[in-house]
Amino acid sequence: QLHLVESGGGLVQPGGSVRLSCKSSRFKLDDYTIAWFRQAPGKEREGVSCITSSGDTAIYADSVKGRFTTSRDNAKNTVFLQMNSLQPEDTAVYSCAATNRIGQVATLSAYWYDYWGQGIQVTVSA
């Protein structure tokens, strides 16, 4: 069972930045496509970003394009989500998820992800 742990969340002011990390202490993430999802209270889960195992391809939801960047450091076994220009509507629980079923295809469909972290709260408020 792949064990994923998110870190880096918290309270940030509008316009601020936060960097989330997704790490596995038990397994190498090199072979996994990693995605970030978020869920705000009363809203459906939304795929935010995805990066393939090679790191060559990254995709983003329209709602975060140009503000969020995902990257990976396979040497550190960690995937990052850099979030800039945060707005109150970005407030949500953010979770990372992993799959090794889709090769180098990037997708924001939760259907394809088999392993999930517990999630971390990001609150954007003045």
Secondary structure in CASP SS format (residue, H / E / C, confidence):
PFRMAT SS
TARGET T0000
AUTHOR 0000-0000-0000
METHOD secondary structure of the structure
MODEL  1
Q C 1.00
L C 1.00
H C 1.00
L C 1.00
V E 1.00
E E 1.00
S E 1.00
G C 1.00
G C 1.00
G E 1.00
L E 1.00
V E 1.00
Q C 1.00
P C 1.00
G C 1.00
G C 1.00
S C 1.00
V E 1.00
R E 1.00
L E 1.00
S E 1.00
C E 1.00
K E 1.00
S C 1.00
S C 1.00
R C 1.00
F C 1.00
K C 1.00
L C 1.00
D C 1.00
D C 1.00
Y C 1.00
T E 1.00
I E 1.00
A E 1.00
W E 1.00
F E 1.00
R E 1.00
Q E 1.00
A C 1.00
P C 1.00
G C 1.00
K C 1.00
E C 1.00
R C 1.00
E E 1.00
G E 1.00
V E 1.00
S E 1.00
C E 1.00
I E 1.00
T C 1.00
S C 1.00
S C 1.00
G C 1.00
D C 1.00
T C 1.00
A E 1.00
I E 1.00
Y E 1.00
A C 1.00
D C 1.00
S C 1.00
V C 1.00
K C 1.00
G C 1.00
R C 1.00
F E 1.00
T E 1.00
T E 1.00
S E 1.00
R E 1.00
D E 1.00
N C 1.00
A C 1.00
K C 1.00
N C 1.00
T E 1.00
V E 1.00
F E 1.00
L E 1.00
Q E 1.00
M E 1.00
N C 1.00
S C 1.00
L C 1.00
Q C 1.00
P H 1.00
E H 1.00
D H 1.00
T C 1.00
A E 1.00
V E 1.00
Y E 1.00
S E 1.00
C E 1.00
A E 1.00
A E 1.00
T E 1.00
N C 1.00
R C 1.00
I C 1.00
G C 1.00
Q C 1.00
V C 1.00
A C 1.00
T C 1.00
L C 1.00
S C 1.00
A H 1.00
Y H 1.00
W H 1.00
Y C 1.00
D C 1.00
Y E 1.00
W E 1.00
G C 1.00
Q C 1.00
G C 1.00
I E 1.00
Q E 1.00
V E 1.00
T E 1.00
V E 1.00
S C 1.00
A C 1.00
END
